[in-house]
Amino acid sequence: MSIFANYYTQEANLNRRTGINEYGDVTYATAVKIMCRVEHNYKEILDTAGNKITSEAMLFTTVMCKPLDIIVIDGVTYTVKSCKQINNLAGTLDHYEVYV
């Protein structure tokens, strides 16, 4: 159980990126509700290519997200920029920090 489990009081919709269709448009799976804690603050992070980008918010959740997935929080749509696995003291998964 995550140390933040009691604080996962906000719902968000996660649309996983599934690929690109024949027209070159990105396709997404249907939305799945996830429980999370959202902290709105701007932070400079590195993307997978090593470029500096600005994150608008960070989510604490037990659901792994991938870059380019879409998360909708309170009607605002965000694109996942980074997802970092956080382990507990025993070395097992505790939660994910998702930067959007």
N, C-alpha and C positions, 0 to 999 in steps of 0.2 A: 504494500500500500504506500502511496506517495505521501511525502511529508506535507504536501500541499492539498491533499485530497479534500479536506474540510473546506478549502477555499475555492473549489471548483463550483462556483455558484452561477456562472454565466453560460448561456448556451450560444453556440456558434454553428453555422452550417459549413461543412467541408465538402468542396467539390474537387475530387481528385482528377488531375490531368490524365487523360487516357491516350492521347496521341494527336495526330494531325490527320484530317480527312483528305479526300481527293482534291479538294479546292484549296488546300493549304491553311485551313482554319484549325485552330486548336480545339480539341473536343474534350469534354469533361463528363465524368460519371454523375449520376443524380446525387443530390445533396444528402449528406449524412449529418445528423445532429451530434455534436460532441460537447462535453462539459469542459470548461476551462476557467482560468482566471486571466483577465486581460489587464495589462498595465500600459497605458498610453504614455509613451515618452519617445522622443527622437534619439536615435543612437546610430553612430556610424559603424557599419560592419563590413566584412569582406564577403563577396559572393564566391561562387565556386571557381571563378576564373581569377580571383585575387583582386578584383576591382573594389574600390570603396563605394558603398551605397548607403543610403539613409533608410533606416527602419522607422516606421511610425508607431509601432506598438509591439509588445511581446506577450505571447500567450504561454501559460503554464498548462500543460495537458498530458494525459497518458496516451494520446493518440499520435503516432508518428505521421508527420506531414513531409511532403517533398517540395523542393523549389518548383515554382510555377503552378502549384495547386492554388485554388481560390478559397478564401475563407470570408464568410459574410457574418459580421458582428453588428447587431442593432441596425440592420439595413445598409451598412457601409461595406463595400466590397474591397478586400485586400488580396494581394498576391503574395504567396509565401516566398520569402527571400532566402531564408535559412532555417534549418531545424537542427538543434543540438541535443544529443542524448545526455541526460544527467544521471549518474549512478549514485546509489546510496553507499553507506560505509561498508556494506558487505560486497560491493562491486556489482550488484544487480541493478537493473533499470529502476529508477525512481520516477522520472518524468521527462518530458521533452520541453525545451524552450524553443518556441517557434517565433521567428522574427518576420513581421509583415510590414 
